[in-house]
Each structure stands twice: as structure tokens, then as C-alpha cells.
Amino acid sequence: MSRRITEEAVRAFYAGEKLHKSNMAVENKRMFLHGNMIAKIEEGQLMISTCGWHTPTTKERLNGLSGVNVHTKNYQLYLNGEKWDGDWIALP
């Protein structure tokens, strides 16, 4: 079920549509998980954050976005193969 919500959320996110489903909300090119904004598009730039929640669900939602690969290895968070602290970062 989670993957389906991720797919729907990502579709709405890029289309600029609203979606409220389960623990997800998308509106105005902003994606929220449990009320925390984890992704946004500002001036055409994709920006992401874990908001301090490095959970499997947060990583799955972010991984649904284009050009994003978030995973954890030995308790260290990685974004596209580089160590990441989960703070806001702009992606190309």
C-alpha cells in the first residue's frame, strides 16, 4: 500500500495538484509526511529534507522523486551515494 501512496503523491507533487491520503499531503508543489514538509519545488528547484525522521517511510517517499536515492548504511544516511544529514538540500 505504501508504494501506491508514494506513486500517487509523486504524481500530484509534480503536477501541482492536491492530495490528502493517509499520512501524506501534497499541495502547492509541497509534500508533507505526518505534517512535516519533506519536499518542495521552489523556482523550479527540487529541495528535500527528512525533517529529522530517517524512517523507511520517509526514505520511500523521497525515493519516489526524480533523481533521489536515499538509503541508510551503518546508521548513516546517504543521498545519491554521498553522506547526508537529512537537512534541506537542493537537487539538480
PyMOL Python script that loads the backbone (N, CA, C, O; Angstrom):
from pymol import cmd

cmd.read_pdbstr("""\
ATOM      1  N   MET A   1       0.818  -1.198   0.000  1.00  0.00           N
ATOM      2  CA  MET A   1       0.000   0.000   0.000  1.00  0.00           C
ATOM      3  C   MET A   1       0.863   1.265   0.000  1.00  0.00           C
ATOM      4  O   MET A   1       0.516   2.252  -0.649  1.00  0.00           O
ATOM      5  N   SER A   2       1.968   1.241   0.714  1.00  0.00           N
ATOM      6  CA  SER A   2       2.815   2.426   0.788  1.00  0.00           C
ATOM      7  C   SER A   2       3.293   2.860  -0.591  1.00  0.00           C
ATOM      8  O   SER A   2       3.278   4.051  -0.901  1.00  0.00           O
ATOM      9  N   ARG A   3       3.710   1.925  -1.411  1.00  0.00           N
ATOM     10  CA  ARG A   3       4.213   2.294  -2.730  1.00  0.00           C
ATOM     11  C   ARG A   3       3.140   2.979  -3.559  1.00  0.00           C
ATOM     12  O   ARG A   3       3.436   3.903  -4.316  1.00  0.00           O
ATOM     13  N   ARG A   4       1.916   2.540  -3.426  1.00  0.00           N
ATOM     14  CA  ARG A   4       0.833   3.159  -4.182  1.00  0.00           C
ATOM     15  C   ARG A   4       0.629   4.604  -3.729  1.00  0.00           C
ATOM     16  O   ARG A   4       0.438   5.496  -4.555  1.00  0.00           O
ATOM     17  N   ILE A   5       0.668   4.829  -2.432  1.00  0.00           N
ATOM     18  CA  ILE A   5       0.538   6.192  -1.921  1.00  0.00           C
ATOM     19  C   ILE A   5       1.706   7.044  -2.414  1.00  0.00           C
ATOM     20  O   ILE A   5       1.516   8.201  -2.791  1.00  0.00           O
ATOM     21  N   THR A   6       2.905   6.479  -2.414  1.00  0.00           N
ATOM     22  CA  THR A   6       4.074   7.206  -2.909  1.00  0.00           C
ATOM     23  C   THR A   6       3.883   7.596  -4.366  1.00  0.00           C
ATOM     24  O   THR A   6       4.135   8.743  -4.736  1.00  0.00           O
ATOM     25  N   GLU A   7       3.445   6.663  -5.192  1.00  0.00           N
ATOM     26  CA  GLU A   7       3.228   6.943  -6.609  1.00  0.00           C
ATOM     27  C   GLU A   7       2.202   8.045  -6.799  1.00  0.00           C
ATOM     28  O   GLU A   7       2.404   8.948  -7.611  1.00  0.00           O
ATOM     29  N   GLU A   8       1.098   7.981  -6.056  1.00  0.00           N
ATOM     30  CA  GLU A   8       0.053   8.997  -6.160  1.00  0.00           C
ATOM     31  C   GLU A   8       0.563  10.355  -5.680  1.00  0.00           C
ATOM     32  O   GLU A   8       0.274  11.384  -6.289  1.00  0.00           O
ATOM     33  N   ALA A   9       1.324  10.350  -4.584  1.00  0.00           N
ATOM     34  CA  ALA A   9       1.851  11.590  -4.027  1.00  0.00           C
ATOM     35  C   ALA A   9       2.839  12.243  -4.990  1.00  0.00           C
ATOM     36  O   ALA A   9       2.796  13.455  -5.198  1.00  0.00           O
ATOM     37  N   VAL A  10       3.721  11.448  -5.572  1.00  0.00           N
ATOM     38  CA  VAL A  10       4.714  11.984  -6.504  1.00  0.00           C
ATOM     39  C   VAL A  10       4.028  12.546  -7.745  1.00  0.00           C
ATOM     40  O   VAL A  10       4.402  13.611  -8.235  1.00  0.00           O
ATOM     41  N   ARG A  11       3.042  11.843  -8.243  1.00  0.00           N
ATOM     42  CA  ARG A  11       2.303  12.316  -9.424  1.00  0.00           C
ATOM     43  C   ARG A  11       1.665  13.676  -9.121  1.00  0.00           C
ATOM     44  O   ARG A  11       1.784  14.609  -9.915  1.00  0.00           O
ATOM     45  N   ALA A  12       0.991  13.784  -7.977  1.00  0.00           N
ATOM     46  CA  ALA A  12       0.342  15.037  -7.584  1.00  0.00           C
ATOM     47  C   ALA A  12       1.372  16.139  -7.351  1.00  0.00           C
ATOM     48  O   ALA A  12       1.146  17.288  -7.729  1.00  0.00           O
ATOM     49  N   PHE A  13       2.494  15.798  -6.737  1.00  0.00           N
ATOM     50  CA  PHE A  13       3.562  16.755  -6.437  1.00  0.00           C
ATOM     51  C   PHE A  13       4.055  17.437  -7.711  1.00  0.00           C
ATOM     52  O   PHE A  13       4.103  18.665  -7.784  1.00  0.00           O
ATOM     53  N   TYR A  14       4.418  16.645  -8.707  1.00  0.00           N
ATOM     54  CA  TYR A  14       4.943  17.216  -9.942  1.00  0.00           C
ATOM     55  C   TYR A  14       3.874  17.921 -10.768  1.00  0.00           C
ATOM     56  O   TYR A  14       4.178  18.848 -11.518  1.00  0.00           O
ATOM     57  N   ALA A  15       2.626  17.485 -10.633  1.00  0.00           N
ATOM     58  CA  ALA A  15       1.530  18.110 -11.381  1.00  0.00           C
ATOM     59  C   ALA A  15       1.001  19.362 -10.690  1.00  0.00           C
ATOM     60  O   ALA A  15       0.206  20.101 -11.272  1.00  0.00           O
ATOM     61  N   GLY A  16       1.434  19.606  -9.456  1.00  0.00           N
ATOM     62  CA  GLY A  16       0.943  20.767  -8.720  1.00  0.00           C
ATOM     63  C   GLY A  16      -0.481  20.594  -8.226  1.00  0.00           C
ATOM     64  O   GLY A  16      -1.199  21.572  -8.020  1.00  0.00           O
ATOM     65  N   GLU A  17      -0.889  19.338  -8.037  1.00  0.00           N
ATOM     66  CA  GLU A  17      -2.249  19.033  -7.585  1.00  0.00           C
ATOM     67  C   GLU A  17      -2.274  18.805  -6.079  1.00  0.00           C
ATOM     68  O   GLU A  17      -1.234  18.642  -5.441  1.00  0.00           O
ATOM     69  N   LYS A  18      -3.482  18.796  -5.526  1.00  0.00           N
ATOM     70  CA  LYS A  18      -3.657  18.496  -4.111  1.00  0.00           C
ATOM     71  C   LYS A  18      -3.945  17.014  -3.932  1.00  0.00           C
ATOM     72  O   LYS A  18      -4.633  16.393  -4.743  1.00  0.00           O
ATOM     73  N   LEU A  19      -3.405  16.460  -2.851  1.00  0.00           N
ATOM     74  CA  LEU A  19      -3.675  15.073  -2.487  1.00  0.00           C
ATOM     75  C   LEU A  19      -3.576  14.969  -0.972  1.00  0.00           C
ATOM     76  O   LEU A  19      -2.601  15.415  -0.367  1.00  0.00           O
ATOM     77  N   HIS A  20      -4.579  14.386  -0.381  1.00  0.00           N
ATOM     78  CA  HIS A  20      -4.554  14.099   1.052  1.00  0.00           C
ATOM     79  C   HIS A  20      -4.960  12.639   1.202  1.00  0.00           C
ATOM     80  O   HIS A  20      -6.094  12.261   0.907  1.00  0.00           O
ATOM     81  N   LYS A  21      -4.022  11.834   1.661  1.00  0.00           N
ATOM     82  CA  LYS A  21      -4.283  10.404   1.773  1.00  0.00           C
ATOM     83  C   LYS A  21      -3.435   9.835   2.891  1.00  0.00           C
ATOM     84  O   LYS A  21      -2.220  10.031   2.922  1.00  0.00           O
ATOM     85  N   SER A  22      -4.070   9.138   3.801  1.00  0.00           N
ATOM     86  CA  SER A  22      -3.380   8.509   4.909  1.00  0.00           C
ATOM     87  C   SER A  22      -2.511   9.538   5.618  1.00  0.00           C
ATOM     88  O   SER A  22      -3.024  10.547   6.101  1.00  0.00           O
ATOM     89  N   ASN A  23      -1.196   9.300   5.690  1.00  0.00           N
ATOM     90  CA  ASN A  23      -0.288  10.206   6.400  1.00  0.00           C
ATOM     91  C   ASN A  23       0.397  11.198   5.456  1.00  0.00           C
ATOM     92  O   ASN A  23       1.334  11.889   5.854  1.00  0.00           O
ATOM     93  N   MET A  24      -0.077  11.268   4.193  1.00  0.00           N
ATOM     94  CA  MET A  24       0.539  12.111   3.167  1.00  0.00           C
ATOM     95  C   MET A  24      -0.363  13.279   2.804  1.00  0.00           C
ATOM     96  O   MET A  24      -1.589  13.173   2.828  1.00  0.00           O
ATOM     97  N   ALA A  25       0.260  14.376   2.475  1.00  0.00           N
ATOM     98  CA  ALA A  25      -0.457  15.516   1.915  1.00  0.00           C
ATOM     99  C   ALA A  25       0.450  16.162   0.883  1.00  0.00           C
ATOM    100  O   ALA A  25       1.658  16.283   1.083  1.00  0.00           O
ATOM    101  N   VAL A  26      -0.148  16.570  -0.215  1.00  0.00           N
ATOM    102  CA  VAL A  26       0.578  17.275  -1.260  1.00  0.00           C
ATOM    103  C   VAL A  26      -0.266  18.468  -1.665  1.00  0.00           C
ATOM    104  O   VAL A  26      -1.452  18.330  -1.963  1.00  0.00           O
ATOM    105  N   GLU A  27       0.346  19.630  -1.674  1.00  0.00           N
ATOM    106  CA  GLU A  27      -0.328  20.823  -2.183  1.00  0.00           C
ATOM    107  C   GLU A  27       0.703  21.902  -2.474  1.00  0.00           C
ATOM    108  O   GLU A  27       1.715  22.029  -1.783  1.00  0.00           O
ATOM    109  N   ASN A  28       0.419  22.676  -3.517  1.00  0.00           N
ATOM    110  CA  ASN A  28       1.295  23.783  -3.915  1.00  0.00           C
ATOM    111  C   ASN A  28       2.759  23.355  -4.090  1.00  0.00           C
ATOM    112  O   ASN A  28       3.677  24.045  -3.648  1.00  0.00           O
ATOM    113  N   LYS A  29       2.956  22.202  -4.742  1.00  0.00           N
ATOM    114  CA  LYS A  29       4.306  21.670  -5.002  1.00  0.00           C
ATOM    115  C   LYS A  29       5.103  21.484  -3.711  1.00  0.00           C
ATOM    116  O   LYS A  29       6.312  21.713  -3.661  1.00  0.00           O
ATOM    117  N   ARG A  30       4.382  21.061  -2.668  1.00  0.00           N
ATOM    118  CA  ARG A  30       4.998  20.730  -1.387  1.00  0.00           C
ATOM    119  C   ARG A  30       4.457  19.373  -0.948  1.00  0.00           C
ATOM    120  O   ARG A  30       3.262  19.104  -1.066  1.00  0.00           O
ATOM    121  N   MET A  31       5.354  18.518  -0.440  1.00  0.00           N
ATOM    122  CA  MET A  31       4.961  17.185   0.007  1.00  0.00           C
ATOM    123  C   MET A  31       5.164  17.095   1.518  1.00  0.00           C
ATOM    124  O   MET A  31       6.225  17.432   2.043  1.00  0.00           O
ATOM    125  N   PHE A  32       4.123  16.633   2.195  1.00  0.00           N
ATOM    126  CA  PHE A  32       4.149  16.515   3.649  1.00  0.00           C
ATOM    127  C   PHE A  32       3.942  15.059   4.060  1.00  0.00           C
ATOM    128  O   PHE A  32       3.127  14.348   3.472  1.00  0.00           O
ATOM    129  N   LEU A  33       4.681  14.630   5.063  1.00  0.00           N
ATOM    130  CA  LEU A  33       4.510  13.313   5.662  1.00  0.00           C
ATOM    131  C   LEU A  33       4.335  13.526   7.155  1.00  0.00           C
ATOM    132  O   LEU A  33       5.214  14.092   7.806  1.00  0.00           O
ATOM    133  N   HIS A  34       3.226  13.088   7.701  1.00  0.00           N
ATOM    134  CA  HIS A  34       2.903  13.309   9.112  1.00  0.00           C
ATOM    135  C   HIS A  34       3.018  14.794   9.474  1.00  0.00           C
ATOM    136  O   HIS A  34       3.452  15.134  10.575  1.00  0.00           O
ATOM    137  N   GLY A  35       2.631  15.671   8.553  1.00  0.00           N
ATOM    138  CA  GLY A  35       2.640  17.108   8.806  1.00  0.00           C
ATOM    139  C   GLY A  35       3.978  17.786   8.611  1.00  0.00           C
ATOM    140  O   GLY A  35       4.067  19.008   8.730  1.00  0.00           O
ATOM    141  N   ASN A  36       5.029  17.023   8.313  1.00  0.00           N
ATOM    142  CA  ASN A  36       6.361  17.585   8.081  1.00  0.00           C
ATOM    143  C   ASN A  36       6.611  17.720   6.585  1.00  0.00           C
ATOM    144  O   ASN A  36       6.420  16.761   5.838  1.00  0.00           O
ATOM    145  N   MET A  37       7.037  18.901   6.137  1.00  0.00           N
ATOM    146  CA  MET A  37       7.339  19.088   4.727  1.00  0.00           C
ATOM    147  C   MET A  37       8.659  18.388   4.415  1.00  0.00           C
ATOM    148  O   MET A  37       9.697  18.728   4.984  1.00  0.00           O
ATOM    149  N   ILE A  38       8.617  17.412   3.512  1.00  0.00           N
ATOM    150  CA  ILE A  38       9.819  16.659   3.161  1.00  0.00           C
ATOM    151  C   ILE A  38      10.320  16.980   1.760  1.00  0.00           C
ATOM    152  O   ILE A  38      11.439  16.610   1.406  1.00  0.00           O
ATOM    153  N   ALA A  39       9.513  17.662   0.963  1.00  0.00           N
ATOM    154  CA  ALA A  39       9.942  18.030  -0.387  1.00  0.00           C
ATOM    155  C   ALA A  39       9.171  19.256  -0.846  1.00  0.00           C
ATOM    156  O   ALA A  39       8.018  19.470  -0.473  1.00  0.00           O
ATOM    157  N   LYS A  40       9.845  20.059  -1.672  1.00  0.00           N
ATOM    158  CA  LYS A  40       9.195  21.225  -2.250  1.00  0.00           C
ATOM    159  C   LYS A  40       9.907  21.595  -3.540  1.00  0.00           C
ATOM    160  O   LYS A  40      11.081  21.281  -3.738  1.00  0.00           O
ATOM    161  N   ILE A  41       9.175  22.262  -4.401  1.00  0.00           N
ATOM    162  CA  ILE A  41       9.760  22.811  -5.618  1.00  0.00           C
ATOM    163  C   ILE A  41       9.581  24.314  -5.526  1.00  0.00           C
ATOM    164  O   ILE A  41       8.462  24.821  -5.449  1.00  0.00           O
ATOM    165  N   GLU A  42      10.710  25.020  -5.535  1.00  0.00           N
ATOM    166  CA  GLU A  42      10.699  26.478  -5.500  1.00  0.00           C
ATOM    167  C   GLU A  42      11.531  26.996  -6.656  1.00  0.00           C
ATOM    168  O   GLU A  42      12.693  26.624  -6.815  1.00  0.00           O
ATOM    169  N   GLU A  43      10.929  27.857  -7.464  1.00  0.00           N
ATOM    170  CA  GLU A  43      11.601  28.424  -8.628  1.00  0.00           C
ATOM    171  C   GLU A  43      12.216  27.332  -9.495  1.00  0.00           C
ATOM    172  O   GLU A  43      13.326  27.480 -10.006  1.00  0.00           O
ATOM    173  N   GLY A  44      11.480  26.230  -9.655  1.00  0.00           N
ATOM    174  CA  GLY A  44      11.909  25.126 -10.500  1.00  0.00           C
ATOM    175  C   GLY A  44      12.939  24.205  -9.878  1.00  0.00           C
ATOM    176  O   GLY A  44      13.395  23.266 -10.530  1.00  0.00           O
ATOM    177  N   GLN A  45      13.319  24.452  -8.628  1.00  0.00           N
ATOM    178  CA  GLN A  45      14.356  23.676  -7.943  1.00  0.00           C
ATOM    179  C   GLN A  45      13.729  22.696  -6.954  1.00  0.00           C
ATOM    180  O   GLN A  45      12.957  23.103  -6.086  1.00  0.00           O
ATOM    181  N   LEU A  46      14.055  21.409  -7.077  1.00  0.00           N
ATOM    182  CA  LEU A  46      13.603  20.399  -6.133  1.00  0.00           C
ATOM    183  C   LEU A  46      14.460  20.465  -4.880  1.00  0.00           C
ATOM    184  O   LEU A  46      15.689  20.461  -4.959  1.00  0.00           O
ATOM    185  N   MET A  47      13.811  20.526  -3.727  1.00  0.00           N
ATOM    186  CA  MET A  47      14.508  20.540  -2.446  1.00  0.00           C
ATOM    187  C   MET A  47      13.884  19.471  -1.565  1.00  0.00           C
ATOM    188  O   MET A  47      12.665  19.297  -1.558  1.00  0.00           O
ATOM    189  N   ILE A  48      14.734  18.744  -0.812  1.00  0.00           N
ATOM    190  CA  ILE A  48      14.227  17.676   0.048  1.00  0.00           C
ATOM    191  C   ILE A  48      14.852  17.750   1.442  1.00  0.00           C
ATOM    192  O   ILE A  48      15.910  18.346   1.641  1.00  0.00           O
ATOM    193  N   SER A  49      14.167  17.129   2.392  1.00  0.00           N
ATOM    194  CA  SER A  49      14.633  17.021   3.771  1.00  0.00           C
ATOM    195  C   SER A  49      13.942  15.823   4.410  1.00  0.00           C
ATOM    196  O   SER A  49      12.843  15.444   4.007  1.00  0.00           O
ATOM    197  N   THR A  50      14.589  15.231   5.406  1.00  0.00           N
ATOM    198  CA  THR A  50      13.924  14.176   6.171  1.00  0.00           C
ATOM    199  C   THR A  50      13.209  14.759   7.391  1.00  0.00           C
ATOM    200  O   THR A  50      12.464  14.057   8.073  1.00  0.00           O
ATOM    201  N   CYS A  51      13.437  16.035   7.659  1.00  0.00           N
ATOM    202  CA  CYS A  51      12.866  16.696   8.845  1.00  0.00           C
ATOM    203  C   CYS A  51      13.243  15.954  10.124  1.00  0.00           C
ATOM    204  O   CYS A  51      12.505  15.981  11.109  1.00  0.00           O
ATOM    205  N   GLY A  52      14.393  15.296  10.098  1.00  0.00           N
ATOM    206  CA  GLY A  52      14.874  14.567  11.268  1.00  0.00           C
ATOM    207  C   GLY A  52      14.309  13.164  11.404  1.00  0.00           C
ATOM    208  O   GLY A  52      14.653  12.450  12.346  1.00  0.00           O
ATOM    209  N   TRP A  53      13.460  12.762  10.491  1.00  0.00           N
ATOM    210  CA  TRP A  53      12.837  11.433  10.527  1.00  0.00           C
ATOM    211  C   TRP A  53      13.440  10.566   9.431  1.00  0.00           C
ATOM    212  O   TRP A  53      13.006  10.633   8.280  1.00  0.00           O
ATOM    213  N   HIS A  54      14.430   9.759   9.772  1.00  0.00           N
ATOM    214  CA  HIS A  54      15.114   8.906   8.794  1.00  0.00           C
ATOM    215  C   HIS A  54      14.440   7.538   8.719  1.00  0.00           C
ATOM    216  O   HIS A  54      15.114   6.508   8.692  1.00  0.00           O
ATOM    217  N   THR A  55      13.129   7.534   8.686  1.00  0.00           N
ATOM    218  CA  THR A  55      12.354   6.298   8.710  1.00  0.00           C
ATOM    219  C   THR A  55      12.258   5.674   7.322  1.00  0.00           C
ATOM    220  O   THR A  55      12.475   6.349   6.316  1.00  0.00           O
ATOM    221  N   PRO A  56      11.934   4.387   7.271  1.00  0.00           N
ATOM    222  CA  PRO A  56      11.730   3.752   5.969  1.00  0.00           C
ATOM    223  C   PRO A  56      10.651   4.461   5.144  1.00  0.00           C
ATOM    224  O   PRO A  56      10.788   4.570   3.925  1.00  0.00           O
ATOM    225  N   THR A  57       9.595   4.937   5.777  1.00  0.00           N
ATOM    226  CA  THR A  57       8.525   5.616   5.036  1.00  0.00           C
ATOM    227  C   THR A  57       9.023   6.933   4.460  1.00  0.00           C
ATOM    228  O   THR A  57       8.743   7.243   3.302  1.00  0.00           O
ATOM    229  N   THR A  58       9.755   7.712   5.245  1.00  0.00           N
ATOM    230  CA  THR A  58      10.296   8.974   4.736  1.00  0.00           C
ATOM    231  C   THR A  58      11.211   8.708   3.552  1.00  0.00           C
ATOM    232  O   THR A  58      11.114   9.386   2.530  1.00  0.00           O
ATOM    233  N   LYS A  59      12.094   7.733   3.679  1.00  0.00           N
ATOM    234  CA  LYS A  59      13.013   7.414   2.591  1.00  0.00           C
ATOM    235  C   LYS A  59      12.257   6.933   1.355  1.00  0.00           C
ATOM    236  O   LYS A  59      12.620   7.285   0.233  1.00  0.00           O
ATOM    237  N   GLU A  60      11.216   6.136   1.550  1.00  0.00           N
ATOM    238  CA  GLU A  60      10.438   5.658   0.401  1.00  0.00           C
ATOM    239  C   GLU A  60       9.785   6.811  -0.341  1.00  0.00           C
ATOM    240  O   GLU A  60       9.832   6.868  -1.570  1.00  0.00           O
ATOM    241  N   ARG A  61       9.173   7.734   0.399  1.00  0.00           N
ATOM    242  CA  ARG A  61       8.514   8.877  -0.246  1.00  0.00           C
ATOM    243  C   ARG A  61       9.531   9.712  -1.020  1.00  0.00           C
ATOM    244  O   ARG A  61       9.273  10.102  -2.159  1.00  0.00           O
ATOM    245  N   LEU A  62      10.675   9.987  -0.417  1.00  0.00           N
ATOM    246  CA  LEU A  62      11.698  10.771  -1.104  1.00  0.00           C
ATOM    247  C   LEU A  62      12.247  10.021  -2.311  1.00  0.00           C
ATOM    248  O   LEU A  62      12.504  10.629  -3.350  1.00  0.00           O
ATOM    249  N   ASN A  63      12.429   8.723  -2.189  1.00  0.00           N
ATOM    250  CA  ASN A  63      12.951   7.922  -3.299  1.00  0.00           C
ATOM    251  C   ASN A  63      12.000   7.879  -4.482  1.00  0.00           C
ATOM    252  O   ASN A  63      12.414   7.547  -5.593  1.00  0.00           O
ATOM    253  N   GLY A  64      10.749   8.204  -4.267  1.00  0.00           N
ATOM    254  CA  GLY A  64       9.792   8.271  -5.367  1.00  0.00           C
ATOM    255  C   GLY A  64      10.023   9.466  -6.277  1.00  0.00           C
ATOM    256  O   GLY A  64       9.530   9.500  -7.405  1.00  0.00           O
ATOM    257  N   LEU A  65      10.777  10.451  -5.782  1.00  0.00           N
ATOM    258  CA  LEU A  65      11.037  11.665  -6.550  1.00  0.00           C
ATOM    259  C   LEU A  65      12.169  11.439  -7.542  1.00  0.00           C
ATOM    260  O   LEU A  65      13.070  10.635  -7.304  1.00  0.00           O
ATOM    261  N   SER A  66      12.110  12.144  -8.633  1.00  0.00           N
ATOM    262  CA  SER A  66      13.090  12.011  -9.700  1.00  0.00           C
ATOM    263  C   SER A  66      14.472  12.448  -9.234  1.00  0.00           C
ATOM    264  O   SER A  66      14.630  13.535  -8.679  1.00  0.00           O
ATOM    265  N   GLY A  67      15.477  11.598  -9.460  1.00  0.00           N
ATOM    266  CA  GLY A  67      16.857  11.922  -9.124  1.00  0.00           C
ATOM    267  C   GLY A  67      17.207  11.782  -7.663  1.00  0.00           C
ATOM    268  O   GLY A  67      18.241  12.283  -7.219  1.00  0.00           O
ATOM    269  N   VAL A  68      16.343  11.095  -6.896  1.00  0.00           N
ATOM    270  CA  VAL A  68      16.578  10.940  -5.457  1.00  0.00           C
ATOM    271  C   VAL A  68      16.786   9.469  -5.121  1.00  0.00           C
ATOM    272  O   VAL A  68      15.973   8.616  -5.478  1.00  0.00           O
ATOM    273  N   ASN A  69      17.893   9.184  -4.426  1.00  0.00           N
ATOM    274  CA  ASN A  69      18.164   7.844  -3.928  1.00  0.00           C
ATOM    275  C   ASN A  69      18.669   7.995  -2.500  1.00  0.00           C
ATOM    276  O   ASN A  69      19.841   8.300  -2.277  1.00  0.00           O
ATOM    277  N   VAL A  70      17.777   7.778  -1.533  1.00  0.00           N
ATOM    278  CA  VAL A  70      18.110   7.910  -0.118  1.00  0.00           C
ATOM    279  C   VAL A  70      18.132   6.520   0.509  1.00  0.00           C
ATOM    280  O   VAL A  70      17.205   5.732   0.326  1.00  0.00           O
ATOM    281  N   HIS A  71      19.200   6.228   1.251  1.00  0.00           N
ATOM    282  CA  HIS A  71      19.263   4.971   1.980  1.00  0.00           C
ATOM    283  C   HIS A  71      20.135   5.152   3.220  1.00  0.00           C
ATOM    284  O   HIS A  71      20.819   6.164   3.376  1.00  0.00           O
ATOM    285  N   THR A  72      20.095   4.162   4.087  1.00  0.00           N
ATOM    286  CA  THR A  72      20.891   4.177   5.304  1.00  0.00           C
ATOM    287  C   THR A  72      21.805   2.956   5.302  1.00  0.00           C
ATOM    288  O   THR A  72      21.391   1.850   4.957  1.00  0.00           O
ATOM    289  N   LYS A  73      23.061   3.185   5.697  1.00  0.00           N
ATOM    290  CA  LYS A  73      24.021   2.093   5.835  1.00  0.00           C
ATOM    291  C   LYS A  73      24.820   2.363   7.102  1.00  0.00           C
ATOM    292  O   LYS A  73      25.391   3.441   7.269  1.00  0.00           O
ATOM    293  N   ASN A  74      24.857   1.370   7.998  1.00  0.00           N
ATOM    294  CA  ASN A  74      25.566   1.512   9.273  1.00  0.00           C
ATOM    295  C   ASN A  74      25.132   2.783  10.009  1.00  0.00           C
ATOM    296  O   ASN A  74      25.961   3.524  10.538  1.00  0.00           O
ATOM    297  N   TYR A  75      23.829   3.016  10.032  1.00  0.00           N
ATOM    298  CA  TYR A  75      23.207   4.159  10.723  1.00  0.00           C
ATOM    299  C   TYR A  75      23.541   5.510  10.099  1.00  0.00           C
ATOM    300  O   TYR A  75      23.223   6.546  10.682  1.00  0.00           O
ATOM    301  N   GLN A  76      24.169   5.522   8.938  1.00  0.00           N
ATOM    302  CA  GLN A  76      24.497   6.769   8.231  1.00  0.00           C
ATOM    303  C   GLN A  76      23.539   6.925   7.059  1.00  0.00           C
ATOM    304  O   GLN A  76      23.336   5.991   6.284  1.00  0.00           O
ATOM    305  N   LEU A  77      22.960   8.095   6.937  1.00  0.00           N
ATOM    306  CA  LEU A  77      22.051   8.408   5.845  1.00  0.00           C
ATOM    307  C   LEU A  77      22.872   8.827   4.626  1.00  0.00           C
ATOM    308  O   LEU A  77      23.863   9.547   4.749  1.00  0.00           O
ATOM    309  N   TYR A  78      22.444   8.366   3.447  1.00  0.00           N
ATOM    310  CA  TYR A  78      23.110   8.715   2.192  1.00  0.00           C
ATOM    311  C   TYR A  78      22.083   9.239   1.202  1.00  0.00           C
ATOM    312  O   TYR A  78      20.956   8.750   1.136  1.00  0.00           O
ATOM    313  N   LEU A  79      22.487  10.228   0.444  1.00  0.00           N
ATOM    314  CA  LEU A  79      21.678  10.764  -0.648  1.00  0.00           C
ATOM    315  C   LEU A  79      22.510  10.657  -1.918  1.00  0.00           C
ATOM    316  O   LEU A  79      23.573  11.268  -2.031  1.00  0.00           O
ATOM    317  N   ASN A  80      22.023   9.884  -2.856  1.00  0.00           N
ATOM    318  CA  ASN A  80      22.714   9.683  -4.134  1.00  0.00           C
ATOM    319  C   ASN A  80      24.194   9.317  -3.928  1.00  0.00           C
ATOM    320  O   ASN A  80      25.075   9.819  -4.626  1.00  0.00           O
ATOM    321  N   GLY A  81      24.441   8.435  -2.956  1.00  0.00           N
ATOM    322  CA  GLY A  81      25.768   7.901  -2.719  1.00  0.00           C
ATOM    323  C   GLY A  81      26.667   8.745  -1.829  1.00  0.00           C
ATOM    324  O   GLY A  81      27.785   8.333  -1.518  1.00  0.00           O
ATOM    325  N   GLU A  82      26.199   9.919  -1.413  1.00  0.00           N
ATOM    326  CA  GLU A  82      27.002  10.808  -0.569  1.00  0.00           C
ATOM    327  C   GLU A  82      26.388  10.887   0.826  1.00  0.00           C
ATOM    328  O   GLU A  82      25.165  10.873   0.964  1.00  0.00           O
ATOM    329  N   LYS A  83      27.224  10.969   1.862  1.00  0.00           N
ATOM    330  CA  LYS A  83      26.713  11.126   3.222  1.00  0.00           C
ATOM    331  C   LYS A  83      25.840  12.372   3.280  1.00  0.00           C
ATOM    332  O   LYS A  83      26.140  13.398   2.670  1.00  0.00           O
ATOM    333  N   TRP A  84      24.741  12.251   4.039  1.00  0.00           N
ATOM    334  CA  TRP A  84      23.772  13.340   4.124  1.00  0.00           C
ATOM    335  C   TRP A  84      23.217  13.361   5.532  1.00  0.00           C
ATOM    336  O   TRP A  84      22.996  12.310   6.134  1.00  0.00           O
ATOM    337  N   ASP A  85      22.993  14.548   6.059  1.00  0.00           N
ATOM    338  CA  ASP A  85      22.441  14.668   7.409  1.00  0.00           C
ATOM    339  C   ASP A  85      20.933  14.786   7.430  1.00  0.00           C
ATOM    340  O   ASP A  85      20.342  14.838   8.509  1.00  0.00           O
ATOM    341  N   GLY A  86      20.290  14.829   6.271  1.00  0.00           N
ATOM    342  CA  GLY A  86      18.835  14.910   6.192  1.00  0.00           C
ATOM    343  C   GLY A  86      18.307  16.318   6.158  1.00  0.00           C
ATOM    344  O   GLY A  86      17.103  16.523   6.001  1.00  0.00           O
ATOM    345  N   ASP A  87      19.211  17.330   6.307  1.00  0.00           N
ATOM    346  CA  ASP A  87      18.779  18.720   6.250  1.00  0.00           C
ATOM    347  C   ASP A  87      18.407  19.094   4.806  1.00  0.00           C
ATOM    348  O   ASP A  87      18.740  18.383   3.858  1.00  0.00           O
ATOM    349  N   TRP A  88      17.714  20.220   4.668  1.00  0.00           N
ATOM    350  CA  TRP A  88      17.282  20.659   3.354  1.00  0.00           C
ATOM    351  C   TRP A  88      18.462  20.745   2.399  1.00  0.00           C
ATOM    352  O   TRP A  88      19.526  21.273   2.727  1.00  0.00           O
ATOM    353  N   ILE A  89      18.233  20.206   1.204  1.00  0.00           N
ATOM    354  CA  ILE A  89      19.251  20.239   0.153  1.00  0.00           C
ATOM    355  C   ILE A  89      18.543  20.411  -1.191  1.00  0.00           C
ATOM    356  O   ILE A  89      17.480  19.838  -1.431  1.00  0.00           O
ATOM    357  N   ALA A  90      19.153  21.204  -2.050  1.00  0.00           N
ATOM    358  CA  ALA A  90      18.628  21.401  -3.411  1.00  0.00           C
ATOM    359  C   ALA A  90      19.267  20.362  -4.323  1.00  0.00           C
ATOM    360  O   ALA A  90      20.465  20.089  -4.246  1.00  0.00           O
ATOM    361  N   LEU A  91      18.441  19.798  -5.179  1.00  0.00           N
ATOM    362  CA  LEU A  91      18.923  18.791  -6.127  1.00  0.00           C
ATOM    363  C   LEU A  91      18.904  19.361  -7.539  1.00  0.00           C
ATOM    364  O   LEU A  91      18.040  20.170  -7.875  1.00  0.00           O
ATOM    365  N   PRO A  92      19.857  18.939  -8.362  1.00  0.00           N
ATOM    366  CA  PRO A  92      19.898  19.448  -9.749  1.00  0.00           C
ATOM    367  C   PRO A  92      18.706  18.987 -10.562  1.00  0.00           C
ATOM    368  O   PRO A  92      18.593  19.327 -11.740  1.00  0.00           O
TER     369      PRO A  92
END
""", "prot")
cmd.dss("prot")
cmd.show_as("cartoon", "prot")
cmd.util.cbc("prot")
cmd.orient("prot")
